[in-house]
Amino acid sequence: MSELPSERVPLMSPNHDARPPGTAVSLVVIHAISLPPDRFGGDGVAQLFTNRLDPLAHPYYAGIHHLRVSAHYFIRRDGELVEFVPPALRAWHAGVSSWRGRERCNDFSIGIELEGCDTLPFEPAQYAALATLLVELGGRFPIEGIAGHSDVAPGRKTDPGPYFSWSRLRRELMVLGRADVAAWIEPDGAPEADDAARHRWPFPLSARPD
C-alpha cells in the first residue's frame, strides 16, 4: 500500500464535536472547495475552517466568514494532505443531508475536501492522495459507501462537481489492489471509462447552490 504524503499537516479546527454514542463511521463524503472561488494555493480554506477568515480580504469572504464549518481532511492541488478534525470526531461538513434514508450525515461520515471547483479538472496528485487516504480509513472504520456532497445533499450542493472523475478514483484504487474499496464508490463511472466521461450533472456549471 502506498504511503500517505509526508506533509500530513495537522491544523485543528474548533468546528467539531463528538459523534452520537454508538454511532459507527460508515460513509465518506467527497467535497470540493476553493477560496476565493476558482483560485488555488492560498490560505482561505484553512482560515475558513479555523474561524480566521478576514471578511475584508476578498468580497466573497464577507458573506461566509461567519460560517462555522470544517472537514476532516483537505487535499491541496499538489496532493498535500491537511487534517483539520480527527476522523473519530464529528466534523461539520455535510449540513442538511441524507444517505440511504439516514439523515444527519455528519453523525456517521468522514468529510474530505479537495481543492477544486466546478469548472476545472482535479490534479493526478489529488486522486492518488485521496485513494491512499480512503484505503487507510477503510482499515480503521466500517465504511460502506463513498459519495459526493451532491449525492447526500441533492439540489443544495454541486460538489465535487462535473470535473471530478469517479472513474479515475476507481482506477487509482485498483492500482493499489483495493477493488473492495473501489466497490464502495456510489456515483457512476466504470473503471475503464475515459476521464472525459463525467458523472451526469443536474446543474448548469454556473449554478452554485448555497
N, C-alpha and C positions, 0 to 999 in steps of 0.2 A: 504494500500500500504506500502511496506517495505521502511524503511529509507535508504538513501544513507549512505555509510561508513562515520563514524565520522571524519576520517582523510581525509577530502576532501582538498587537498593541492593546493592552487593557486601558480603557478610558471610561470609567464607571459613570453611567447615567443615574441620576437620582430618580428617574421616572420608571419605577418598578415597584413591585410588592410581591407578597407570597402567593403562590398558586393555591387554589382551594384545597383543603385537606383531602388526601386520597386521589387527587387528580393526576393521571399519567399523561406524559407528553406523547401525543400520537400524530401530530401534524407539523409540517414545516411549511411556512408561508414565505414565498419569494416576492420581494418588493423591488422597486427601483426609485431612486431619488437623486436629484441634483440641485444644488443651491449655490448661486442663483439658478433658476431653471435653465436647463440645457447648457450649463457650464460645469466644467470638471476641474478637480485638482485643488480647490480651496478648502477652507475650514468651516464652511457654512453648515454642513451636515453635523459635524461634531459639535458645533456651537448650538445647533437646534436641540440635539439630544441631551446636552448638558445644561440647557437653560441659559445659555450665554449669547444668544443671537442678538446682535445690535440692530434695532429697528431702523436706524439711520444709515446703516451700511449699504443698503440696497432698497429700492422702492418695494420690491416684493416682500421683504422681511417685515415691513410694517404691519402686514396682515397676518403673519404667522408667528411672530416672536413670542406671543403669549401661550402658544400651544405647549402642552406637556406630553411629549411623545418620546418613544425610544424604539430600538430594535435590539435584539441580542447581538447581531453581528452586522458589520458594514464591510463590503468588499470594494476597494477602490479600483480604478481602471487598470492599475498595474498588478492587481492581484493581492495587494496588501490586505490583510485581514485585521479588522479592529473589533474588539469585543467591548460592547457597552453594558450588557447585562448578562450575568452568568445564566446559562440555559435552564438551570434548575428553578430559577425565579421567573416571575411573570413580567414580561416587558409589555409596554403599551404601544402596540404596533398595528393591530388589525382593526380596531374600532368596532363599529356595529357590523357583525359578520356571522356567518353560519357555515357549517361543513357537515355533510351527511346528516342533516337535521339537527345538529348541535349548534346552539348559539354561543356567543361569547368566546370566539376562537382564542383570544388571549389566554384564557384559562388553561388550554391544553396544547398550545402551539409554540413553536420557536420561529421568530421572525428574522429573516436575513435580507438586508437591504443591499442592492447592487448600485454602484454609482452609474446612473444612466438615465435615459429619458425615453419618451415615446417615439422619437424621430431619428434615432441613431442606433446602429448595431452595438452590441457589447463586445468587449475585448476577449481574445482567447484566454488570457491570463485569468480573467474573472470566471470563466467556465471551469477552468482547471481547479482554481481555488474553491469554488462552490462545490464541485464534485467531491473533492477531498474532504471538505467540511461535512458534507452530507454523509459520507461513509463513516466519519468519526462519530457524528451524532447518532447514526443508526446503531452503533455499537454501545451507546450509553443509554438510549431511550427506546421504548417500544413503538417506534414510528410506523404508521400505517399508510400515510399519504404525504405527497408533496404537491402543493398547489400554488397558484398565483394569487396575489391580493385581489385581482379582478374576479377570481373564481369564488372567493369567500365573501366578497362584497360586490356582487354584480350590479351594474348600473350606478354604483357610487365611486368605484375606483377602477383605473385602467391599467395600473402597473402589474407586472413588469413590462407590459406593452407589446406591440406587434413586432418589435425588433429583437425581442428575446426569443431565442431558438431552443425550444424544449427538446428538439431532435439533437441539437449539439450537446445539450446537457446529458441526454441519454448516452450518446456516443462516448463522452468523457467517462461516464460511469462504467461503460462496457470495457474501456481501455484499462480501468482499474480492476477489472474482473468482477464487478459487482452488478450483475444483472438483477440481483434481488433488490438492490436499492433503486435501480432504474425502473423497476416494476411499480414502485410507489408513486411515480410521476403520473398525475391525473390528466393534465391538458394534452391535447392532440399532438401528434408528431412522431412518426416512425423513425427508428434509429437510422435507416438508410436514406431518409429524406434529405434533400439538399437544404442548406441553410437558408436559401432564398424562399423556401416554402414555409411561410409563417403560420402561426396559430391564427385561426379565424378570429376576426376582431369586430366587435359590435359597435365600436365608436369611430367617428372620424378622427384623424390624427390631431386635429385642432382642439378636440374636446378634452378637457381635463377636469372631470367632476371633483368636487370637494370631498 
